[in-house]
Amino acid sequence: MAVVIKRVYEPASRADGTRVLVDRLWPRDLSKASAALDEWLRDLAPSDELRRWYHARPGEWVKFRQKYLKELSHPEAETALCRLYQFANKRKRLTLLFASKNETRNNAVVLKELLDGTRKPPTGTGPSGASATRQRAAAVRRR
């Protein structure tokens, strides 16, 4: 399974496979038809507070990523993350869509790293939370 990231403003193509928007806000000046989404997982996006924090501090990428991964361990995000793993396991290609002008440092990059296995899944508090999150992600992958 290939996971790619793409700005939602770029034209959709057959090669995109399943197209999932991972932003909380709908992209400006974009119709739903031209977005050609298969799913919009709002709960995977950083909170408004974190999004604004990072916008004011674009040089704080490492800290943003840490805070974002922590947010992904919250129950509402965890459910959406499991849904994303389901998409990734059922399709040959998954395209994560984002609206940010920064194509190399945004939440879709972090999600791609999770799906590719280059980042650990978000963990709850303490070792038992980490274990439970990994077990749920593994269970979703097996489906």
DSSP file with accessible surface (Angstrom, degrees, kcal/mol):
  #  RESIDUE AA STRUCTURE BP1 BP2  ACC     N-H-->O    O-->H-N    N-H-->O    O-->H-N    TCO  KAPPA ALPHA  PHI   PSI    X-CA   Y-CA   Z-CA
    1    1 A M              0   0  106      0, 0.0     2,-0.4     0, 0.0    92,-0.2   0.000 360.0 360.0 360.0 129.8    0.0    0.0    0.0
    2    2 A A  E     -a   93   0A  41     90,-2.4    92,-2.8    89,-0.0     2,-0.5  -0.856 360.0-162.6-102.0 134.2    1.3    3.4   -1.0
    3    3 A V  E     +a   94   0A   6     -2,-0.4     2,-0.3    90,-0.2    92,-0.2  -0.976  15.4 173.2-115.5 125.8    0.5    6.5    1.0
    4    4 A V  E     -a   95   0A  33     90,-2.7    92,-3.0    -2,-0.5     2,-0.4  -0.893  22.1-138.4-126.6 159.7    1.1    9.8   -0.6
    5    5 A I  E     +a   96   0A  49     -2,-0.3     2,-0.3    90,-0.2    92,-0.2  -0.910  24.8 170.9-118.1 150.6    0.3   13.4    0.4
    6    6 A K  E     -a   97   0A  26     90,-2.2    92,-1.5    -2,-0.4     2,-0.2  -0.987  39.0-102.8-157.2 142.8   -1.1   16.0   -1.9
    7    7 A R  E >   -a   98   0A  52     -2,-0.3     3,-1.6    90,-0.2    92,-0.2  -0.493  30.8-131.7 -67.2 137.3   -2.5   19.5   -1.6
    8    8 A V  T 3  S+     0   0    2     90,-2.9    -1,-0.1     1,-0.3    91,-0.1   0.744 103.8  65.5 -65.7 -19.4   -6.3   19.4   -1.9
    9    9 A Y  T 3  S+     0   0   88     89,-0.4    -1,-0.3     2,-0.1     3,-0.1   0.652  81.0  94.6 -78.6 -15.8   -6.1   22.2   -4.5
   10   10 A E  S <  S-     0   0   77     -3,-1.6    -4,-0.0     1,-0.1     0, 0.0  -0.525  93.7 -91.9 -73.6 146.8   -4.2   20.0   -6.9
   11   11 A P        -     0   0  111      0, 0.0    -1,-0.1     0, 0.0     2,-0.1  -0.251  41.8-112.6 -61.3 143.9   -6.5   18.3   -9.5
   12   12 A A        -     0   0   44     22,-0.4     2,-0.3    -4,-0.1    24,-0.1  -0.427  37.3-173.0 -71.6 149.3   -7.7   14.8   -8.6
   13   13 A S    >   -     0   0   58     -2,-0.1     3,-1.6     4,-0.1     4,-0.3  -0.961  38.4-112.7-140.3 161.6   -6.5   11.9  -10.6
   14   14 A R  G >  S+     0   0  247     -2,-0.3     3,-1.4     1,-0.3    -1,-0.1   0.842 114.1  65.0 -59.9 -33.9   -7.2    8.2  -10.9
   15   15 A A  G 3  S+     0   0   64      1,-0.3    -1,-0.3    -3,-0.0    -3,-0.0   0.660  83.8  77.4 -66.6 -14.3   -3.7    7.5   -9.5
   16   16 A D  G <  S-     0   0    8     -3,-1.6    -1,-0.3     1,-0.2     2,-0.2   0.768  76.2-170.5 -66.5 -26.7   -4.7    9.1   -6.2
   17   17 A G    <   +     0   0   40     -3,-1.4     2,-0.4    -4,-0.3    77,-0.2  -0.487  61.4  10.8  68.3-136.0   -6.7    6.0   -5.1
   18   18 A T  E    S-b   94   0A   8     75,-2.1    77,-3.3    -2,-0.2     2,-0.6  -0.611  77.7-150.7 -77.5 127.7   -8.7    6.8   -2.0
   19   19 A R  E     +b   95   0A   9     -2,-0.4    19,-3.1    75,-0.2    20,-1.5  -0.896  16.7 179.9-107.6 119.6   -8.6   10.5   -1.2
   20   20 A V  E     -bc  96  39A   0     75,-2.7    77,-3.2    -2,-0.6     2,-0.4  -0.975  19.8-145.2-124.9 121.0   -8.9   11.5    2.4
   21   21 A L  E     -bc  97  40A   0     18,-2.3    20,-2.3    -2,-0.5    77,-0.2  -0.705  13.3-174.3 -81.9 129.2   -9.0   15.1    3.6
   22   22 A V        +     0   0    0     75,-2.5     2,-0.3    -2,-0.4    -1,-0.1  -0.003  47.0 105.4-116.7  27.8   -7.2   15.4    7.0
   23   23 A D        -     0   0   22     22,-0.1    21,-0.1    74,-0.1    22,-0.1  -0.813  63.5-141.7-105.9 150.6   -7.9   19.1    7.8
   24   24 A R  S    S+     0   0   72     -2,-0.3     2,-0.3    22,-0.2    -1,-0.1   0.852  86.8  56.5 -76.5 -37.2  -10.4   20.3   10.3
   25   25 A L  S    S-     0   0   92     17,-0.1    74,-0.1     1,-0.0    -2,-0.1  -0.751  92.9-109.9 -99.0 145.2  -11.5   23.3    8.2
   26   26 A W        -     0   0   68     -2,-0.3     3,-0.1     1,-0.1    -2,-0.1  -0.505  46.2-101.8 -69.6 136.1  -12.9   23.0    4.7
   27   27 A P    >   -     0   0    6      0, 0.0     3,-1.0     0, 0.0    -1,-0.1  -0.337  42.4-103.5 -62.0 137.9  -10.4   24.5    2.2
   28   28 A R  T 3  S+     0   0  205      1,-0.2     3,-0.1    -3,-0.1    -3,-0.0  -0.287  95.9   4.7 -63.0 144.2  -11.2   28.0    1.0
   29   29 A D  T 3  S+     0   0  171      1,-0.2     2,-0.5    -3,-0.1    -1,-0.2   0.777  98.2 123.9  54.9  33.6  -12.6   28.5   -2.5
   30   30 A L    <   -     0   0   26     -3,-1.0    -1,-0.2    -4,-0.0     2,-0.2  -0.988  52.6-141.8-127.2 126.0  -12.9   24.7   -3.1
   31   31 A S     >  -     0   0   65     -2,-0.5     4,-1.6     1,-0.1     5,-0.1  -0.486  21.7-121.6 -81.4 156.1  -16.1   23.0   -4.1
   32   32 A K  H  >>S+     0   0  143      1,-0.2     4,-1.2     2,-0.2     5,-0.5   0.869 112.6  55.5 -64.0 -33.7  -16.9   19.6   -2.8
   33   33 A A  H  45S+     0   0   89      1,-0.2     3,-0.4     2,-0.2    -1,-0.2   0.930 108.4  45.6 -66.5 -43.7  -17.1   18.3   -6.3
   34   34 A S  H  45S+     0   0   64      1,-0.2   -22,-0.4     2,-0.1    -1,-0.2   0.789 106.5  60.2 -73.5 -22.7  -13.7   19.4   -7.3
   35   35 A A  H  <5S-     0   0    0     -4,-1.6    -1,-0.2   -24,-0.1    -2,-0.2   0.831  85.5-162.6 -70.8 -30.9  -12.2   18.1   -4.1
   36   36 A A  T  <5 -     0   0   45     -4,-1.2     2,-0.2    -3,-0.4   -17,-0.2   0.910  20.0-178.5  49.6  54.0  -13.4   14.6   -5.1
   37   37 A L      < -     0   0   46     -5,-0.5   -17,-0.2     1,-0.1    -1,-0.2  -0.536  35.3-167.4 -85.1 148.9  -13.1   13.2   -1.5
   38   38 A D  S    S-     0   0   91    -19,-3.1     2,-0.3     1,-0.4   -18,-0.2   0.669  82.2  -0.7 -95.6 -27.8  -13.7    9.7   -0.4
   39   39 A E  E     -c   20   0A  56    -20,-1.5   -18,-2.3     2,-0.0     2,-0.5  -0.984  54.3-149.2-159.2 149.4  -13.7   10.7    3.2
   40   40 A W  E     -c   21   0A  47     -2,-0.3     2,-1.1   -20,-0.2     3,-0.2  -0.949  13.9-171.3-123.7 107.1  -13.1   13.8    5.4
   41   41 A L    >   +     0   0   13    -20,-2.3     3,-1.5    -2,-0.5     4,-0.3  -0.681  12.7 168.8-101.3  80.4  -11.6   12.9    8.7
   42   42 A R  G >  S+     0   0  118     -2,-1.1     3,-1.7     1,-0.3    -1,-0.2   0.830  70.9  64.9 -60.2 -36.0  -11.8   16.2   10.7
   43   43 A D  G 3  S+     0   0   76      1,-0.3    -1,-0.3    -3,-0.2    38,-0.1   0.588  92.4  63.4 -71.1  -7.2  -10.9   14.6   14.0
   44   44 A L  G <  S+     0   0    0     -3,-1.5    -1,-0.3   -21,-0.1    -2,-0.2   0.610  85.5  95.2 -86.1 -12.6   -7.4   13.7   12.6
   45   45 A A  S <  S-     0   0    4     -3,-1.7   -22,-0.1    -4,-0.3     3,-0.1  -0.392  88.9 -95.3 -76.6 154.4   -6.5   17.4   12.2
   46   46 A P        -     0   0   10      0, 0.0   -22,-0.2     0, 0.0    -1,-0.1  -0.319  51.4 -93.7 -61.3 152.4   -4.7   19.3   14.9
   47   47 A S     >  -     0   0   31      1,-0.1     4,-2.9    -3,-0.1     5,-0.2  -0.206  34.3-109.3 -61.0 159.5   -6.9   21.2   17.3
   48   48 A D  H  > S+     0   0   60      1,-0.2     4,-2.6     2,-0.2     5,-0.2   0.900 121.2  54.5 -58.1 -39.5   -7.5   24.9   16.4
   49   49 A E  H  > S+     0   0  161      2,-0.2     4,-2.2     1,-0.2    -1,-0.2   0.936 111.7  42.2 -60.7 -46.6   -5.3   25.8   19.4
   50   50 A L  H  > S+     0   0    6      2,-0.2     4,-2.7     1,-0.2     5,-0.2   0.905 112.7  54.0 -69.1 -38.5   -2.4   23.8   18.1
   51   51 A R  H  X S+     0   0   90     -4,-2.9     4,-2.3     1,-0.2    -2,-0.2   0.942 112.2  44.0 -61.2 -45.1   -2.9   24.9   14.5
   52   52 A R  H  X S+     0   0  157     -4,-2.6     4,-1.8    -5,-0.2    -1,-0.2   0.892 111.7  54.1 -66.9 -40.1   -2.8   28.6   15.5
   53   53 A W  H  X S+     0   0   45     -4,-2.2     4,-0.9    -5,-0.2    -2,-0.2   0.942 112.2  43.5 -58.4 -47.8    0.2   27.9   17.8
   54   54 A Y  H >< S+     0   0   28     -4,-2.7     3,-0.5     1,-0.2     6,-0.2   0.881 108.4  58.0 -68.9 -35.9    2.2   26.4   14.9
   55   55 A H  H 3< S+     0   0  162     -4,-2.3    -1,-0.2     1,-0.2    -2,-0.2   0.882 109.5  45.6 -60.9 -35.8    1.1   29.1   12.4
   56   56 A A  H 3< S+     0   0   75     -4,-1.8    -1,-0.2     1,-0.2    -2,-0.2   0.675 123.4  36.2 -78.9 -18.0    2.6   31.7   14.8
   57   57 A R    X<  +     0   0  113     -4,-0.9     3,-2.3    -3,-0.5    -1,-0.2  -0.500  63.7 163.4-133.7  65.5    5.8   29.5   15.2
   58   58 A P  T 3  S+     0   0   80      0, 0.0     3,-0.3     0, 0.0    -1,-0.1   0.730  74.6  63.7 -62.6 -17.1    6.6   27.8   11.9
   59   59 A G  T 3  S+     0   0   67      1,-0.2     2,-0.4    -3,-0.1     3,-0.3   0.552  83.3  80.1 -81.5  -5.3   10.1   27.1   13.0
   60   60 A E    <>  +     0   0   85     -3,-2.3     4,-2.7    -6,-0.2    -1,-0.2  -0.211  50.7 138.3 -96.1  44.1    8.8   24.8   15.8
   61   61 A W  H  >  +     0   0   16     -2,-0.4     4,-2.8    -3,-0.3    -1,-0.2   0.911  69.7  49.8 -58.0 -46.2    8.2   21.7   13.6
   62   62 A V  H  > S+     0   0   90     -3,-0.3     4,-2.1     1,-0.2    -1,-0.2   0.934 113.9  45.3 -62.5 -44.1    9.6   19.2   16.1
   63   63 A K  H  > S+     0   0  101      2,-0.2     4,-2.5     1,-0.2    -1,-0.2   0.897 112.1  52.4 -67.4 -39.5    7.5   20.6   19.0
   64   64 A F  H  X S+     0   0    5     -4,-2.7     4,-3.0     2,-0.2     5,-0.2   0.943 108.8  50.4 -59.2 -46.6    4.4   20.8   16.8
   65   65 A R  H  X S+     0   0   31     -4,-2.8     4,-2.6     1,-0.2    -2,-0.2   0.914 110.8  49.1 -60.7 -42.3    4.8   17.1   15.8
   66   66 A Q  H  X S+     0   0  124     -4,-2.1     4,-1.8     1,-0.2    -1,-0.2   0.935 114.0  45.3 -62.1 -46.1    5.2   16.1   19.4
   67   67 A K  H  X S+     0   0   83     -4,-2.5     4,-2.1     2,-0.2    -2,-0.2   0.892 113.0  51.1 -65.5 -38.9    2.1   18.0   20.4
   68   68 A Y  H  X S+     0   0    1     -4,-3.0     4,-2.0     2,-0.2    -2,-0.2   0.927 107.9  51.2 -66.6 -43.0    0.1   16.7   17.4
   69   69 A L  H  < S+     0   0   32     -4,-2.6     4,-0.4     1,-0.2    -1,-0.2   0.892 108.9  52.6 -61.5 -36.5    1.0   13.1   18.2
   70   70 A K  H >< S+     0   0  154     -4,-1.8     3,-1.3     1,-0.2     4,-0.2   0.919 107.7  51.2 -64.8 -42.0   -0.2   13.6   21.8
   71   71 A E  H >< S+     0   0   40     -4,-2.1     3,-1.8     1,-0.3     6,-0.3   0.860 100.4  63.6 -63.2 -32.8   -3.5   15.0   20.4
   72   72 A L  T 3< S+     0   0    2     -4,-2.0    -1,-0.3     1,-0.3    -2,-0.2   0.647  92.1  65.1 -68.1 -12.1   -3.9   11.9   18.2
   73   73 A S  T <  S+     0   0   22     -3,-1.3    -1,-0.3    -4,-0.4    -2,-0.2   0.560  78.0 106.8 -86.4  -6.2   -4.0    9.8   21.4
   74   74 A H  S <> S-     0   0   79     -3,-1.8     4,-2.9    -4,-0.2     3,-0.3  -0.407  84.6-112.9 -70.1 148.1   -7.3   11.4   22.4
   75   75 A P  H  > S+     0   0   96      0, 0.0     4,-2.0     0, 0.0     5,-0.2   0.871 113.8  49.8 -53.4 -43.7  -10.4    9.2   22.0
   76   76 A E  H  > S+     0   0  104      1,-0.2     4,-1.4     2,-0.2   -33,-0.1   0.912 116.3  42.4 -66.5 -37.1  -12.0   11.2   19.2
   77   77 A A  H  > S+     0   0    5     -6,-0.3     4,-2.7    -3,-0.3    -1,-0.2   0.869 109.2  59.1 -73.8 -35.2   -8.8   11.3   17.2
   78   78 A E  H  X S+     0   0   32     -4,-2.9     4,-2.3     1,-0.2    -2,-0.2   0.900 104.0  50.9 -62.2 -39.2   -8.1    7.6   17.9
   79   79 A T  H  X S+     0   0  105     -4,-2.0     4,-1.9    -5,-0.2    -1,-0.2   0.932 112.4  46.0 -63.1 -45.7  -11.3    6.6   16.3
   80   80 A A  H  X S+     0   0   10     -4,-1.4     4,-2.2     1,-0.2    -2,-0.2   0.875 110.1  54.8 -65.8 -35.7  -10.5    8.6   13.2
   81   81 A L  H  X S+     0   0    7     -4,-2.7     4,-2.4     2,-0.2    -2,-0.2   0.912 106.2  51.0 -65.4 -40.2   -7.0    7.2   13.2
   82   82 A C  H  X S+     0   0   28     -4,-2.3     4,-2.0     1,-0.2    -1,-0.2   0.909 108.9  52.1 -61.7 -40.4   -8.3    3.6   13.2
   83   83 A R  H  X S+     0   0   89     -4,-1.9     4,-2.2     2,-0.2    -2,-0.2   0.909 108.2  51.4 -61.3 -41.4  -10.6    4.6   10.3
   84   84 A L  H  X S+     0   0    0     -4,-2.2     4,-2.5     1,-0.2    -2,-0.2   0.921 107.6  51.9 -63.7 -42.2   -7.5    5.9    8.4
   85   85 A Y  H  X S+     0   0   10     -4,-2.4     4,-2.0     1,-0.2    -1,-0.2   0.888 107.2  54.4 -60.7 -36.5   -5.6    2.6    9.1
   86   86 A Q  H  X S+     0   0   42     -4,-2.0     4,-1.4     2,-0.2    -1,-0.2   0.934 108.9  47.1 -62.6 -46.0   -8.6    0.8    7.6
   87   87 A F  H  X S+     0   0   11     -4,-2.2     4,-1.3     1,-0.2     3,-0.4   0.923 111.1  52.5 -59.0 -44.2   -8.4    2.8    4.4
   88   88 A A  H  < S+     0   0    1     -4,-2.5    -1,-0.2     1,-0.2    -2,-0.2   0.858 111.7  45.5 -63.2 -33.7   -4.7    2.2    4.2
   89   89 A N  H  < S+     0   0   67     -4,-2.0    -1,-0.2     1,-0.2    -2,-0.2   0.693 113.7  47.7 -85.2 -18.1   -5.1   -1.5    4.5
   90   90 A K  H  < S+     0   0  133     -4,-1.4     2,-0.3    -3,-0.4    -1,-0.2   0.618 105.8  62.1 -96.1 -14.9   -8.0   -1.9    2.0
   91   91 A R     <  -     0   0  106     -4,-1.3     3,-0.1    -5,-0.2   -89,-0.0  -0.788  68.5-138.3-116.9 155.8   -6.6    0.1   -0.8
   92   92 A K  S    S+     0   0  190     -2,-0.3   -90,-2.4     1,-0.3     2,-0.4   0.819  96.0  21.8 -76.8 -31.2   -3.6    0.0   -3.1
   93   93 A R  E     -a    2   0A  94    -92,-0.2   -75,-2.1    -3,-0.0     2,-0.4  -0.997  64.3-169.6-142.0 136.3   -3.0    3.7   -2.8
   94   94 A L  E     -ab   3  18A   0    -92,-2.8   -90,-2.7    -2,-0.4     2,-0.6  -0.991   7.0-160.2-126.2 127.8   -4.1    6.3   -0.2
   95   95 A T  E     -ab   4  19A   0    -77,-3.3   -75,-2.7    -2,-0.4     2,-0.6  -0.949   6.1-153.6-112.5 119.3   -3.8   10.0   -0.7
   96   96 A L  E     -ab   5  20A   0    -92,-3.0   -90,-2.2    -2,-0.6     2,-0.4  -0.828  17.2-152.7 -89.8 122.1   -3.9   12.3    2.3
   97   97 A L  E     +ab   6  21A   0    -77,-3.2   -75,-2.5    -2,-0.6     2,-0.3  -0.789  19.3 169.6-102.8 140.3   -5.1   15.7    1.3
   98   98 A F  E     -a    7   0A   2    -92,-1.5   -90,-2.9    -2,-0.4   -89,-0.4  -0.945  30.9-145.9-142.8 160.3   -4.2   18.9    3.1
   99   99 A A        +     0   0   21     -2,-0.3   -92,-0.1   -92,-0.2    -1,-0.1   0.617  57.7 120.2-103.4 -15.5   -4.7   22.6    2.4
  100  100 A S        -     0   0   46      1,-0.1    -2,-0.1     2,-0.1   -92,-0.1  -0.107  61.2-139.6 -54.3 144.3   -1.5   24.1    4.0
  101  101 A K  S    S+     0   0  183      1,-0.1     2,-1.0   -94,-0.0    -1,-0.1   0.757  88.9  83.4 -74.2 -24.4    0.9   26.0    1.7
  102  102 A N        -     0   0   60      1,-0.2     3,-0.1     3,-0.1    -2,-0.1  -0.706  60.8-176.6 -82.3 105.9    3.8   24.2    3.5
  103  103 A E  S    S+     0   0  101     -2,-1.0     3,-0.2     1,-0.2    -1,-0.2   0.610  77.0  43.2 -83.2 -11.2    4.0   20.9    1.7
  104  104 A T  S    S+     0   0  104      1,-0.2     2,-0.3     4,-0.0    -1,-0.2   0.604 113.8  45.5-109.9 -14.1    6.8   19.4    3.8
  105  105 A R  S    S+     0   0  105     -3,-0.1     2,-0.3     4,-0.0    -1,-0.2  -0.743  82.2 102.4-135.6  86.1    5.7   20.4    7.3
  106  106 A N  S >> S-     0   0    6     -2,-0.3     4,-1.2    -3,-0.2     3,-0.8  -0.924  82.1 -89.2-152.6 174.4    2.0   19.8    8.0
  107  107 A N  H 3> S+     0   0   11     -2,-0.3     4,-2.4     1,-0.2     5,-0.2   0.821 119.8  62.6 -64.1 -30.0   -0.2   17.2    9.8
  108  108 A A  H 3> S+     0   0    0      1,-0.2     4,-2.5     2,-0.2    -1,-0.2   0.879 100.0  55.2 -63.7 -33.6   -0.5   15.1    6.7
  109  109 A V  H <> S+     0   0   21     -3,-0.8     4,-2.3     2,-0.2    -1,-0.2   0.930 108.2  48.0 -63.4 -43.4    3.2   14.5    6.8
  110  110 A V  H  X S+     0   0    0     -4,-1.2     4,-2.0     1,-0.2    -2,-0.2   0.933 112.0  49.1 -64.2 -43.1    3.0   13.2   10.4
  111  111 A L  H  X S+     0   0    0     -4,-2.4     4,-2.5     1,-0.2    -1,-0.2   0.901 109.2  52.5 -64.3 -39.3    0.0   10.9    9.5
  112  112 A K  H  X S+     0   0   59     -4,-2.5     4,-2.7     1,-0.2     6,-0.2   0.922 107.4  52.4 -61.8 -42.7    2.0    9.5    6.5
  113  113 A E  H  X>S+     0   0   39     -4,-2.3     5,-1.7     1,-0.2     6,-1.3   0.901 109.5  49.9 -59.9 -40.1    4.9    8.7    8.8
  114  114 A L  H ><5S+     0   0    5     -4,-2.0     3,-0.7     4,-0.2    -2,-0.2   0.941 113.3  45.0 -63.0 -47.0    2.5    6.9   11.1
  115  115 A L  H 3<5S+     0   0   19     -4,-2.5    -2,-0.2     1,-0.2    -1,-0.2   0.857 112.8  50.8 -67.5 -34.8    1.0    4.8    8.2
  116  116 A D  H 3<5S-     0   0   69     -4,-2.7    -1,-0.2    -5,-0.2    -2,-0.2   0.599 112.6-120.4 -76.5 -13.9    4.5    4.1    6.7
  117  117 A G  T <<5S+     0   0   61     -4,-0.8    -3,-0.2    -3,-0.7    -4,-0.1   0.579  82.7 117.0  86.1   8.9    5.7    2.9   10.1
  118  118 A T  S   <S+     0   0  102     -5,-1.7     2,-0.3    -6,-0.2    -4,-0.2   0.611  76.2  46.2 -84.3 -10.1    8.5    5.5   10.4
  119  119 A R  S    S-     0   0   96     -6,-1.3    -2,-0.2    -7,-0.1    -1,-0.0  -0.965  91.6-112.6-125.9 148.4    6.8    7.0   13.5
  120  120 A K        -     0   0  161     -2,-0.3     3,-0.1     1,-0.1    -6,-0.1  -0.481  41.7 -99.1 -74.3 148.7    5.4    5.2   16.5
  121  121 A P        -     0   0   19      0, 0.0    -1,-0.1     0, 0.0    13,-0.1  -0.285  52.4 -86.5 -61.9 153.1    1.6    5.3   16.9
  122  122 A P        -     0   0    6      0, 0.0     2,-0.3     0, 0.0   -52,-0.1  -0.300  49.8-142.7 -61.2 147.6    0.4    7.9   19.4
  123  123 A T        -     0   0   62      1,-0.1     7,-0.2    -3,-0.1   -50,-0.2  -0.836   2.9-131.8-116.4 153.0    0.4    6.6   23.0
  124  124 A G        -     0   0   26     -2,-0.3     2,-0.5     2,-0.2     6,-0.1   0.054  59.0 -55.3 -77.4-161.4   -1.9    7.1   25.9
  125  125 A T  S  > S-     0   0  134      4,-0.1     4,-0.8   -52,-0.1    -1,-0.2  -0.678 105.0  -9.4 -85.4 126.4   -0.5    7.9   29.3
  126  126 A G  H  > S-     0   0   46     -2,-0.5     4,-1.6     1,-0.2     3,-0.3   0.013 101.4 -57.3  79.3 174.4    2.0    5.4   30.5
  127  127 A P  H  > S+     0   0  116      0, 0.0     4,-2.2     0, 0.0     5,-0.2   0.841 130.7  57.0 -62.8 -34.3    3.1    2.0   29.2
  128  128 A S  H  > S+     0   0   95      1,-0.2     4,-2.4     2,-0.2     5,-0.2   0.899 105.8  50.9 -68.2 -35.7   -0.4    0.5   29.3
  129  129 A G  H  X S+     0   0   15     -4,-0.8     4,-2.3    -3,-0.3    -1,-0.2   0.915 110.2  49.9 -65.6 -39.9   -1.8    3.3   27.1
  130  130 A A  H  X S+     0   0   11     -4,-1.6     4,-2.2    -7,-0.2    -2,-0.2   0.934 111.9  47.9 -64.0 -44.0    1.0    2.7   24.5
  131  131 A S  H  X S+     0   0   48     -4,-2.2     4,-2.4     1,-0.2    -2,-0.2   0.925 111.3  50.0 -64.1 -43.6    0.4   -1.0   24.5
  132  132 A A  H  X S+     0   0   27     -4,-2.4     4,-2.4     1,-0.2    -1,-0.2   0.914 110.3  50.1 -64.0 -41.3   -3.4   -0.6   24.1
  133  133 A T  H  X S+     0   0    8     -4,-2.3     4,-2.4     1,-0.2    -1,-0.2   0.930 111.7  47.8 -64.1 -44.3   -3.0    1.8   21.2
  134  134 A R  H  X S+     0   0  109     -4,-2.2     4,-2.6     1,-0.2    -1,-0.2   0.903 111.1  51.6 -62.7 -40.5   -0.6   -0.5   19.4
  135  135 A Q  H  X S+     0   0  126     -4,-2.4     4,-2.4     2,-0.2    -2,-0.2   0.922 110.6  47.7 -64.1 -42.0   -2.9   -3.4   19.9
  136  136 A R  H  X S+     0   0  101     -4,-2.4     4,-2.2     2,-0.2    -2,-0.2   0.927 112.7  48.5 -65.1 -43.1   -5.9   -1.5   18.4
  137  137 A A  H  X S+     0   0    4     -4,-2.4     4,-2.2     1,-0.2    -2,-0.2   0.921 112.4  48.9 -63.5 -41.0   -3.8   -0.4   15.4
  138  138 A A  H  X S+     0   0   24     -4,-2.6     4,-1.7     1,-0.2    -1,-0.2   0.903 109.7  52.1 -65.0 -39.8   -2.6   -4.0   14.8
  139  139 A A  H  X S+     0   0   31     -4,-2.4     4,-0.9     1,-0.2    -1,-0.2   0.915 109.6  49.0 -63.3 -40.6   -6.2   -5.3   15.1
  140  140 A V  H >< S+     0   0    6     -4,-2.2     3,-0.7     1,-0.2    -1,-0.2   0.917 109.1  52.9 -65.8 -40.5   -7.3   -2.8   12.5
  141  141 A R  H 3< S+     0   0  109     -4,-2.2    -1,-0.2     1,-0.2    -2,-0.2   0.847 105.6  54.8 -63.1 -33.8   -4.5   -3.8   10.2
  142  142 A R  H 3<        0   0  188     -4,-1.7    -1,-0.2    -5,-0.1    -2,-0.2   0.738 360.0 360.0 -73.0 -22.0   -5.4   -7.4   10.4
  143  143 A R    <<        0   0  190     -4,-0.9    -3,-0.1    -3,-0.7    -4,-0.0  -0.014 360.0 360.0 -67.6 360.0   -9.0   -6.7    9.3
